[in-house]
Amino acid sequence: MPRFADHLYHPGPDNPFPGIWVLQRRIGREIPHRLGSNEGLDMPHSALRRHFGDAMAEHAYCYGDAEALGIRKRLSRQQGIPVEALLVDAGADSLLALALRAVATPDTSVIASAGTYPTFGYFARGQGCRLVEVAYDEGSDRLAPDLDALARAAHAEKARLVYLANPDNPTGHRHDDDAVRRLRDALPDDCWLLLDEAYHDFRDDADTPFASEVLPGVIRCRTLSKAHGMAGLRIGYAIAEPETLAMLMKVRIHYAVSTLTQAAAEVVLDHPDETRRHIAAVRERRQRLSAHFQQLGADVLPSATNFIGIRLASAELAKRVHAELLEEGKLIARPAHPDLGHVLRITAVEDAMVPGRLATLERALQENT
């Protein structure tokens, strides 16, 4: 079985402030008088009320539910995942950092693809881990994390954890469910698979039974930032065995998800039809954007996300185009990692579809293909 950081096997630490919501559930009744949590309950919030209204201001006073039970119940109903296998935190990034805090210690080896979502590497290095990167599997029709290479590196380095973004960021590649299972099976028994599924909702096959499985030795991280449009409020969730989540809770910031964020997330989750329409619209724009650049001769990578990746002839060309667009006030993404410096990433939003918006890129493609 994969291991956690050694110190977490000792009793505790226990959350010193579970909060009033958790306490009310434990004793089975409401506590109407909040006299001990030192919140600023008497603040008038006149400015907030003028700018945002009373409903928003009421959410500013109190700490949120440390267990985010309302959100977990909604996710459980919608996705068929047991409530006890869900943990809510302040976005997928917080969950990646949380997983590393729970399983890794300084000098622990962790494995990732060279050029994948860079925040994982940022957190791993900040944790004092030894980050080992393996090259992408690159061919005429693909730019994908190399699962076999990840597994080999995990064995060679005696790694504590392997990170995989699926679908991948920044390439958009999707490994199918069986491939992910095979990767988990190929890893050492004591090695975790940290599965970043931030773009899961945009997969055409997002509703397969595998999507709701609680997988031994795997911590799955998802977010409400993309498909649900809540990036500014910072909320995401992990799917893992309850025993795993209990260990993560030992090192989690217990009030990381605000009362306002939880209330907003509950409203959005209570209106899934709007989210489904948004996902469908994003997929349609992604297809149109891909087709447009393919007609210009671009090497557009297959994508199962809310963006497309374009592979340019060289990193120098990609750097120049990126800089010229930025000078025009148009920000697209170019990976900082040198292995993927020849890739440009464009989000499939309406602004990207405006004729002439990306004319600088279009000219560069026509001149260099």
JODA-V234712 format. One record per residue. N is the residue number from 1. RES is the residue in one small letter. SS is DSSP state (alpha for helix, beta for strand, coil for the rest). PSI is psi as a letter, one per 20 degrees, with the letter a starting at -180 (NA if undefined). OMEGA is omega in whole degrees, -180 to 180 (none if undefined). Layout:
n: <N N>
res: <RES RES>
ss: <SS SS>
psi: <PSI PSI>
omega: <OMEGA OMEGA>
This chain:
n: <1 2 3 4 5 6 7 8 9 10 11 12 13 14 15 16 17 18 19 20 21 22 23 24 25 26 27 28 29 30 31 32 33 34 35 36 37 38 39 40 41 42 43 44 45 46 47 48 49 50 51 52 53 54 55 56 57 58 59 60 61 62 63 64 65 66 67 68 69 70 71 72 73 74 75 76 77 78 79 80 81 82 83 84 85 86 87 88 89 90 91 92 93 94 95 96 97 98 99 100 101 102 103 104 105 106 107 108 109 110 111 112 113 114 115 116 117 118 119 120 121 122 123 124 125 126 127 128 129 130 131 132 133 134 135 136 137 138 139 140 141 142 143 144 145 146 147 148 149 150 151 152 153 154 155 156 157 158 159 160 161 162 163 164 165 166 167 168 169 170 171 172 173 174 175 176 177 178 179 180 181 182 183 184 185 186 187 188 189 190 191 192 193 194 195 196 197 198 199 200 201 202 203 204 205 206 207 208 209 210 211 212 213 214 215 216 217 218 219 220 221 222 223 224 225 226 227 228 229 230 231 232 233 234 235 236 237 238 239 240 241 242 243 244 245 246 247 248 249 250 251 252 253 254 255 256 257 258 259 260 261 262 263 264 265 266 267 268 269 270 271 272 273 274 275 276 277 278 279 280 281 282 283 284 285 286 287 288 289 290 291 292 293 294 295 296 297 298 299 300 301 302 303 304 305 306 307 308 309 310 311 312 313 314 315 316 317 318 319 320 321 322 323 324 325 326 327 328 329 330 331 332 333 334 335 336 337 338 339 340 341 342 343 344 345 346 347 348 349 350 351 352 353 354 355 356 357 358 359 360 361 362 363 364 365 366 367 368 369>
res: <m p r f a d h l y h p g p d n p f p g i w v l q r r i g r e i p h r l g s n e g l d m p h s a l r r h f g d a m a e h a y c y g d a e a l g i r k r l s r q q g i p v e a l l v d a g a d s l l a l a l r a v a t p d t s v i a s a g t y p t f g y f a r g q g c r l v e v a y d e g s d r l a p d l d a l a r a a h a e k a r l v y l a n p d n p t g h r h d d d a v r r l r d a l p d d c w l l l d e a y h d f r d d a d t p f a s e v l p g v i r c r t l s k a h g m a g l r i g y a i a e p e t l a m l m k v r i h y a v s t l t q a a a e v v l d h p d e t r r h i a a v r e r r q r l s a h f q q l g a d v l p s a t n f i g i r l a s a e l a k r v h a e l l e e g k l i a r p a h p d l g h v l r i t a v e d a m v p g r l a t l e r a l q e n t>
ss: <coil coil coil coil coil alpha alpha alpha alpha coil coil coil coil coil coil coil coil coil coil alpha alpha alpha alpha alpha alpha alpha alpha coil coil coil coil coil coil coil coil coil coil coil coil coil coil coil coil coil coil alpha alpha alpha alpha alpha alpha alpha coil alpha alpha alpha alpha alpha coil coil coil coil coil coil coil coil coil coil alpha alpha alpha alpha alpha alpha alpha alpha alpha alpha alpha coil coil coil alpha alpha alpha beta beta beta beta coil coil alpha alpha alpha alpha alpha alpha alpha alpha alpha alpha alpha alpha coil coil coil coil coil beta beta beta beta beta coil coil coil coil alpha alpha alpha alpha alpha alpha alpha alpha alpha coil coil coil beta beta beta beta beta coil coil beta beta beta coil coil beta beta beta coil coil alpha alpha alpha alpha alpha alpha alpha alpha alpha alpha coil coil coil coil beta beta beta beta beta coil coil coil coil coil coil coil coil coil coil coil alpha alpha alpha alpha alpha alpha alpha alpha alpha alpha coil coil coil coil coil beta beta beta beta beta coil coil coil alpha alpha alpha coil coil coil coil coil coil alpha alpha alpha alpha coil coil coil coil coil beta beta beta beta beta beta coil coil coil coil coil coil coil alpha alpha alpha coil coil beta beta beta beta coil coil alpha alpha alpha alpha alpha alpha alpha alpha coil coil coil coil coil coil coil coil coil alpha alpha alpha alpha alpha alpha alpha alpha alpha alpha alpha coil coil alpha alpha alpha alpha alpha alpha alpha alpha alpha alpha alpha alpha alpha alpha alpha alpha alpha alpha alpha alpha alpha alpha alpha alpha coil coil coil beta beta beta coil coil coil coil coil beta beta beta beta beta coil coil coil alpha alpha alpha alpha alpha alpha alpha alpha alpha alpha alpha alpha alpha coil coil coil coil coil beta beta coil coil coil alpha alpha alpha coil coil beta beta beta beta beta coil coil alpha alpha alpha alpha coil coil coil coil coil alpha alpha alpha alpha alpha alpha alpha alpha alpha coil coil>
psi: <q q q r p h i i i q q a q q o i m h r h g g g g h h i k r q o i o n j i j k q m i j p h l g g g h g h i r h g g h h i i g q q r o h i l h g g h g g h g g h i k p q g i j p p p a m r h g h h g h g g g h h h q r p i p p q p r q n i a o i h g h g g g h h i j q o o p q q q q o p a h j q n q p o h g h g g g h g g h j l q h q p p p p o q q o j h i q p p r g h h g g h g g h i q q h j p q o o o o l h j g h i q h k i k q h h h j q o p p j p o p p r q j h f h i k k h i i n p r q q p r q h h g h h h h h h j q o h k h o r g g g g g g h h g g h i m h h h g g h g g g h g g g h g g g g g g g h h h j j q n p q p p k b k r q p p o r h r h g g g g g g g h g h h h i k o o r p p p h p h h k i j p q p p p m r h h i i p p i h k h g g g g h g h i k NA>
omega: <177 -176 171 172 -171 -174 -179 178 175 177 -179 -2 178 179 -178 -177 179 175 -173 -179 179 -179 178 178 -179 -177 174 177 -180 173 -172 -173 -177 -172 -173 -174 173 174 -180 -170 -178 177 -177 -177 179 -179 177 -178 179 -175 -171 -180 -176 -175 179 -177 -179 -180 -177 -170 -163 172 180 175 -177 180 179 -173 180 179 -179 177 180 177 179 180 -174 -172 179 178 179 180 -176 177 -179 175 -178 177 -171 178 -179 178 178 179 176 179 180 179 179 178 -175 -172 -171 174 179 180 172 178 173 -172 175 175 -177 -180 178 -176 -168 -179 177 179 177 179 -178 179 178 177 -178 -179 172 -177 178 -176 177 -175 173 170 -174 176 -176 -176 -174 169 -165 170 -178 -174 178 180 176 -179 179 180 179 178 -176 -176 -175 -171 175 -173 171 180 175 170 -177 -1 -174 169 27 -173 -178 -176 177 168 -178 -173 -179 179 178 176 -179 177 179 -179 -177 -179 173 -178 -177 -178 178 166 175 -171 -178 -177 -178 -178 -176 -174 -177 175 175 -180 -175 -174 178 177 180 -176 -177 -179 173 -168 176 178 -177 170 -178 -178 178 -173 170 -177 -169 -176 -177 174 -174 -176 -177 -179 172 176 177 -178 177 175 -179 177 -178 179 177 -179 178 178 177 -180 179 -176 -178 171 -164 179 -176 -178 -172 175 180 180 180 180 180 180 178 178 -179 180 177 179 -175 -180 179 177 179 178 178 179 179 180 178 179 -179 178 178 179 180 180 178 -178 -179 -177 174 178 177 179 -178 174 -177 -178 174 -175 174 -174 175 178 170 173 178 180 -178 -175 -178 175 179 179 180 179 -179 -180 179 -179 -180 178 179 177 178 -178 -178 -175 165 -175 171 -178 179 -178 -177 -180 -180 -179 180 -177 171 -177 -177 179 -176 176 -178 -179 179 -177 -178 179 179 -177 -177 -177 179 177 -180 179 -180 179 -179 -179 -173 175 none>
